[in-house]
Amino acid sequence: MLDISLICVGRLKELYYTEAADEYRKRLSGCCRLNVVEIPEQRLPDNPSGPQIDAALRKEREAISKRCPERAFTAAMCVEGLEISSTELSEFLMKCAGSGVSKICFITGGSYGLHPDLKAAADARFSLSRMTFPHHLARIIILEQLYRAFSIAEGGKYHK
């Protein structure tokens, strides 16, 4: 069984996001060992400067790096990443499991994304879409897509 970590910048505050995350965590419990880690989002003033954003992203990068499991395959979720289908995500997960990769860590940033060094150091970079989503919703989408990917691999009816 794969160990999947999802490291997210920011806490879920709205009840509808929390309930959705809990539902997918429950569904995924039979498919993988899931660990969701929340990293505090750095506070920035309204209209922050470039250096202020960079400093915040650096602090978030340090916190993320400390929480990423050792020897895990890391996937940074970022707009410039590779767009893949649900079926391709399923194939990716099964390929990892079949090649001896037991730990996968998906990393999603906050309002300003991820520090460039973190994206460069990742083993893969994936994009959910060319569209922009709130980072809280992105977490739910990732959890749903992980559940869908495992359902595809199992030949389940969830994916149509």
Residue pairs with C-beta under 8 A, 6 or more apart in sequence:
1 31
1 32
1 33
2 32
2 33
2 93
2 96
2 97
2 101
2 102
2 103
2 104
3 32
3 33
3 35
3 69
3 72
3 102
3 103
3 104
4 28
4 32
4 33
4 34
4 35
4 103
4 104
4 105
4 106
4 146
5 34
5 35
5 36
5 37
5 67
5 68
5 69
5 72
5 103
5 104
5 105
5 106
6 34
6 35
6 36
6 37
6 105
6 106
6 108
6 139
6 142
6 143
7 37
7 39
7 64
7 67
7 68
7 105
7 106
7 107
7 108
8 36
8 37
8 38
8 39
8 108
8 135
8 139
9 38
9 39
9 40
9 41
9 60
9 64
9 108
9 109
9 110
9 114
9 135
10 38
10 39
10 40
10 41
10 110
10 111
10 135
10 136
11 38
11 40
11 41
12 18
12 21
12 38
12 136
12 139
13 136
14 136
17 136
17 137
17 139
17 140
20 140
20 143
21 36
21 139
21 140
21 143
24 140
24 143
24 144
24 146
24 147
25 34
25 36
25 143
27 147
28 34
28 143
28 146
28 147
28 150
31 146
31 147
31 150
31 154
32 146
32 150
34 146
36 139
37 67
39 60
39 63
39 64
39 67
40 63
41 60
41 110
41 111
42 55
42 56
42 57
42 59
42 60
42 110
43 56
44 52
44 53
44 56
44 112
45 52
48 56
53 112
54 115
56 112
57 109
57 112
57 113
57 114
57 115
58 115
60 109
60 110
60 114
60 115
61 114
61 115
61 117
61 118
64 107
64 114
64 118
65 118
68 74
68 105
68 107
69 103
69 105
71 103
72 103
72 104
72 105
73 96
73 101
73 103
73 104
73 105
73 123
73 124
74 104
74 105
74 107
74 121
74 122
74 123
74 124
75 104
75 105
75 106
75 107
75 122
75 123
75 124
75 125
75 126
76 107
76 114
76 118
76 119
76 122
76 124
76 125
76 126
77 106
77 107
77 108
77 109
77 114
77 125
77 126
77 127
77 128
77 138
77 142
78 109
78 113
78 114
78 119
78 125
78 126
78 127
79 113
79 127
79 130
79 132
80 119
80 125
80 127
81 124
81 125
81 126
81 127
82 124
82 125
82 126
82 127
83 126
83 127
83 128
83 129
83 130
84 92
84 126
86 145
86 148
86 149
86 152
86 159
87 152
87 159
89 145
89 146
89 148
89 149
90 148
90 149
90 150
90 152
90 153
92 149
93 104
93 146
93 149
93 150
93 153
94 153
96 104
106 126
106 142
106 146
107 114
107 118
107 122
108 114
108 135
108 138
108 139
108 142
109 135
110 135
111 135
119 125
128 138
128 141
128 142
128 145
133 141
147 158
148 158
148 159
150 156
151 157
151 158
151 159
152 159
